[in-house]
Amino acid sequence: MSNDPVVAIVGVTGAVGAEFIATMDKRGFRVGRLKALASARSAGKTIDFRGKPVVIEELTERAFEGVDIALFSAGSGISKKFAPLAVKSGAVVVDNSSAFRMDPNVPLVIPEINANRIRDHKGIIANPNCAAITALVPLWPIHQKNRIKRVIISTYQAASGAGAAAMDELVESTRAHLNGQVYAPKVMPHPFAFNLFNHNTAIDPETGYNDEETKVIKETRKIFEDETIAVGVTCVRVPVLRAHCEAITFECERPITEDEVRAIMARAPGVRIVDDRAKNYFPMPVDASGQDDVLVGRIRKDLSDPSGHSIAMFVAADQLLKGAALNAVQIAELLPERAMA
């Protein structure tokens, strides 16, 4: 692999696909040639990449010939079918779907936490779930200083997590609602405008947890390499276009103070403190949208734990960036093949 690799984007017409392009441009990610891959209905159209048009090609079994890095964001079914073919053709795949995350042979990577795992790849590296990334980037530096025994997370997840079609549905349904019109949801299972509902993934009939919640639990343990950490999570969709928020309460092995957490957060990579009690100004989607960092605030003692081992906080992060495209591009930047070129 050269310093100017051939990069393929699978799912280039989607919300994350567009952010792959914008993120590579913003970070100066060197690309010798870009292959834009999508379904047959998009083939022949063009996208702009660094001021030049790139013709979209149909995703086929032979689309990865000559590709060095393939960034996937087209759903787990597409990834399961085409990622192994990309690897067979010689590409390294960074996959944004859930297809390979829990495969013991596939590294699940957040560069601020476990970049060292990138070198363990056998052709595929998995991008974690967006809700997991949002929580774990700020929790990891605390975990390193004072092991986290238990964490409770409640998410407020934006339409961006369900893709461009869901974002469009939120806009259209909101407009209809304001005009007094009836809008039948097509993408989401429930009305989106002025409403919130359980995350739109399948419910496990035995546990009662939805699939998004199960992902966060399992991925936290894999990324932290700690099967004993207790994780409780409730995932909810809210009528916000982009940027997820999460209320997090964590319990450490030893007592921990607000000031200690603030000091850790101030030095943590990928984190920015937004914590102004006097002005009642804390992390919000409107501020997190378009930003690379995870915003952290409302840092306070958990008054339900008199032992002093627990802290509550509130975080926000752009799901399309750190929750997806940015994390994947950061992984690609650290590929050992590029480092050795």
C-alpha positions in Angstrom: 0.0 0.0 0.0 1.3 3.4 -1.0 0.9 6.7 0.7 -1.7 7.5 -2.0 -3.9 4.5 -1.8 -6.9 3.6 -3.9 -9.9 4.1 -1.6 -13.3 2.6 -2.2 -16.4 3.9 -0.4 -19.3 1.4 -0.2 -22.6 3.2 0.3 -21.2 6.5 -1.0 -24.7 8.0 -1.6 -25.8 7.6 2.1 -25.4 10.0 5.0 -22.3 8.3 6.3 -20.9 8.0 2.7 -21.1 11.8 2.3 -19.3 12.2 5.6 -16.5 9.8 4.6 -15.7 12.2 1.7 -16.0 15.4 3.8 -13.9 13.9 6.6 -11.1 12.7 4.3 -11.0 16.1 2.7 -11.0 18.0 6.1 -8.2 15.8 7.5 -6.1 15.8 4.3 -6.3 12.1 4.0 -4.2 11.2 1.0 -6.0 9.4 -1.8 -4.5 8.3 -5.1 -7.9 7.4 -6.6 -11.4 7.2 -5.2 -13.9 4.5 -6.2 -17.4 5.5 -5.4 -19.6 2.4 -5.0 -23.4 2.1 -4.6 -26.4 0.2 -5.9 -27.2 -0.1 -9.5 -29.8 2.7 -9.4 -27.0 5.2 -8.5 -24.5 3.9 -11.0 -23.5 6.5 -13.6 -24.3 9.5 -11.4 -21.4 11.6 -10.1 -20.2 12.9 -6.8 -17.7 15.7 -6.1 -14.4 14.8 -4.5 -11.8 17.5 -4.0 -13.3 19.6 -6.8 -13.5 16.8 -9.4 -16.4 14.6 -10.4 -16.2 10.9 -9.6 -18.6 8.6 -11.4 -20.5 6.2 -9.1 -19.9 2.6 -10.0 -22.2 -0.3 -9.2 -21.1 -2.5 -6.3 -20.3 -5.9 -7.8 -18.1 -8.8 -6.8 -15.2 -7.4 -9.0 -15.5 -3.8 -7.8 -12.5 -4.1 -5.5 -9.8 -5.0 -7.9 -6.8 -2.6 -7.2 -8.4 -1.2 -4.1 -6.2 -0.7 -1.0 -8.7 0.6 1.6 -12.5 0.0 1.5 -14.7 2.0 3.8 -18.1 0.3 4.2 -21.4 1.9 5.3 -24.2 0.1 3.5 -25.7 -2.2 6.2 -24.6 -5.6 7.6 -26.1 -7.6 4.8 -23.9 -5.8 2.2 -20.9 -6.0 4.4 -21.2 -9.8 5.0 -21.4 -10.4 1.3 -18.9 -7.9 -0.1 -16.3 -7.3 2.7 -14.7 -10.8 2.3 -14.5 -10.2 -1.4 -12.8 -6.9 -0.9 -10.2 -8.6 1.4 -9.7 -11.3 -1.1 -8.9 -8.7 -3.7 -6.2 -7.2 -1.4 -8.1 -4.4 0.3 -8.3 -3.6 4.1 -11.9 -3.1 5.0 -13.1 -0.7 7.7 -16.7 -1.7 8.2 -19.3 0.6 9.8 -22.0 -2.1 10.2 -22.6 -4.6 13.0 -21.7 -7.5 10.7 -18.3 -8.3 12.2 -18.1 -6.4 15.5 -18.4 -9.4 17.8 -16.3 -11.7 15.6 -13.3 -12.6 17.9 -11.0 -12.4 14.9 -12.0 -8.9 14.0 -10.7 -5.9 15.9 -13.4 -3.5 17.2 -11.6 -0.2 17.4 -12.0 3.3 18.8 -8.5 4.9 18.1 -8.6 6.9 21.4 -9.0 3.6 23.3 -7.4 0.6 21.5 -5.6 1.8 18.4 -3.1 -1.0 19.1 -5.7 -3.5 18.0 -5.6 -2.3 14.5 -2.4 -4.3 13.8 -4.3 -7.5 14.7 -6.6 -7.2 11.7 -6.9 -10.0 9.2 -8.4 -7.8 6.5 -11.4 -6.4 8.3 -11.6 -3.8 11.1 -15.0 -3.0 12.7 -16.2 0.4 13.6 -18.2 0.3 16.8 -21.9 1.2 17.3 -22.4 5.0 17.4 -24.0 5.0 20.9 -21.1 2.9 22.2 -18.5 5.3 20.8 -20.2 8.3 22.3 -20.1 6.8 25.7 -16.8 5.0 25.7 -14.5 7.9 24.4 -15.1 9.8 27.7 -15.4 6.7 29.9 -12.1 5.1 28.9 -9.7 7.6 30.4 -11.7 7.4 33.7 -11.6 3.6 33.5 -7.8 3.7 33.1 -7.4 5.8 36.3 -10.1 4.2 38.5 -11.7 1.0 37.1 -15.4 1.4 36.2 -17.4 -1.4 37.7 -20.8 -0.5 36.5 -22.3 2.0 34.0 -25.9 3.0 33.3 -26.6 4.7 30.0 -29.8 6.3 28.6 -29.5 7.5 25.0 -31.2 10.2 23.1 -30.5 9.1 19.5 -30.9 11.3 16.5 -32.5 10.5 13.1 -29.0 10.4 11.6 -28.4 7.1 13.2 -31.0 5.6 10.9 -29.7 7.2 7.8 -30.6 9.9 5.3 -34.1 8.6 4.7 -34.9 8.9 8.4 -33.5 12.4 8.5 -35.7 13.3 5.6 -38.7 11.8 7.3 -38.2 13.8 10.4 -38.1 17.0 8.3 -41.1 16.1 6.2 -43.2 14.9 9.2 -42.4 18.0 11.2 -43.4 20.2 8.3 -46.7 18.2 7.9 -47.4 18.4 11.7 -46.9 22.2 11.7 -49.3 22.5 8.8 -51.9 20.4 10.5 -51.5 17.5 8.0 -51.5 13.8 8.7 -48.1 12.1 8.0 -47.9 8.3 7.8 -44.4 7.2 8.8 -42.6 5.2 6.1 -39.1 4.8 7.5 -39.7 4.8 11.3 -42.2 2.6 13.0 -43.8 5.5 14.8 -44.5 9.2 14.2 -41.2 11.1 14.5 -42.2 14.7 14.7 -42.6 15.9 18.3 -42.3 12.4 19.6 -39.8 9.9 20.9 -39.9 6.1 21.1 -37.9 3.0 21.8 -35.0 2.5 19.4 -36.2 1.0 16.2 -34.4 -2.3 16.5 -35.8 -5.7 17.3 -36.7 -6.5 20.9 -35.4 -9.7 22.5 -38.5 -11.4 23.8 -36.6 -12.9 26.7 -34.6 -9.9 28.0 -36.8 -7.1 26.8 -33.7 -5.3 25.5 -33.6 -4.0 22.0 -30.8 -4.8 19.6 -29.1 -1.4 20.0 -28.9 -1.8 23.7 -27.4 -5.3 23.4 -24.8 -3.9 21.0 -23.7 -1.3 23.5 -23.4 -3.9 26.3 -21.4 -6.4 24.3 -19.2 -3.8 22.5 -18.3 -2.1 25.7 -17.0 -5.3 27.2 -15.0 -6.2 24.0 -13.4 -2.7 23.6 -12.6 -2.4 27.3 -11.5 -6.0 27.3 -13.4 -6.5 30.5 -16.2 -9.1 30.5 -17.1 -8.3 34.2 -18.1 -4.7 33.7 -21.8 -4.3 34.4 -23.7 -2.3 31.7 -27.3 -1.2 31.8 -28.6 0.8 28.8 -31.9 2.2 27.5 -31.8 3.4 23.8 -34.4 5.9 22.6 -35.0 7.8 19.3 -35.6 11.5 19.7 -36.7 14.1 17.0 -33.3 15.5 16.5 -31.6 15.5 13.0 -28.1 14.6 14.0 -25.9 14.2 17.1 -26.7 11.7 19.8 -26.9 12.6 23.5 -26.5 10.2 26.5 -27.0 10.4 30.2 -24.3 8.3 31.9 -23.9 7.3 35.5 -20.8 5.2 36.3 -19.5 3.5 39.5 -15.8 3.2 40.1 -13.9 0.7 42.3 -12.5 3.6 44.4 -14.1 6.9 45.5 -14.0 9.6 42.8 -14.8 13.3 42.8 -16.2 15.7 40.3 -12.9 17.6 40.2 -11.0 14.4 39.4 -13.4 13.6 36.5 -13.1 17.2 35.1 -9.3 17.0 35.3 -9.3 13.6 33.5 -11.7 14.9 30.8 -9.6 18.1 30.3 -6.7 15.9 29.1 -8.7 13.2 27.3 -8.3 12.9 23.6 -11.4 13.4 21.5 -13.3 15.1 24.4 -14.3 18.7 25.0 -15.8 19.9 28.3 -19.0 21.9 28.1 -20.0 22.3 31.7 -21.3 25.8 32.7 -23.6 25.5 35.7 -23.9 29.3 36.1 -25.3 29.6 32.6 -27.1 26.2 32.6 -25.1 25.4 29.4 -24.2 21.8 28.8 -23.8 19.4 25.8 -26.5 19.8 23.1 -27.0 18.3 19.7 -27.0 21.8 18.1 -23.4 22.3 19.4 -22.2 18.7 18.7 -23.4 18.6 15.1 -20.5 19.0 12.8 -17.9 18.7 15.6 -15.3 15.9 15.9 -15.2 15.9 19.7 -17.5 14.2 22.2 -18.9 17.0 24.4 -19.0 16.2 28.1 -20.9 18.1 30.8 -23.3 18.0 33.8 -20.4 16.3 35.7 -21.8 15.8 39.2 -21.7 13.5 42.1 -24.4 10.7 42.0 -26.4 11.5 45.1 -27.9 8.1 45.1 -24.5 6.6 46.0 -23.4 7.9 49.4 -20.1 5.9 49.1 -18.8 8.5 46.7 -17.9 5.9 44.0 -20.3 7.2 41.4 -20.5 10.2 39.0 -23.3 11.3 36.6 -22.7 13.2 33.4 -24.3 14.1 30.1 -22.6 13.8 26.7 -23.3 14.6 23.0 -21.5 13.6 19.8 -22.2 13.8 16.1 -23.3 10.3 15.1 -22.2 10.8 11.5 -18.7 11.9 12.5 -17.2 10.4 15.6 -20.0 7.9 15.7 -19.3 6.7 12.2 -17.2 8.4 9.4 -14.6 10.1 11.5 -13.8 7.0 13.6 -13.5 5.0 10.4 -11.1 7.5 8.8 -9.0 7.7 12.0 -8.7 3.9 11.8 -7.6 4.1 8.1 -5.0 6.7 9.0 -3.5 4.3 11.5 -3.3 1.2 9.3 0.1 -0.3 9.7 0.3 -0.7 5.9 0.1 3.1 5.6 2.6 3.6 8.4 5.1 1.4 6.7 4.7 3.0 3.3 
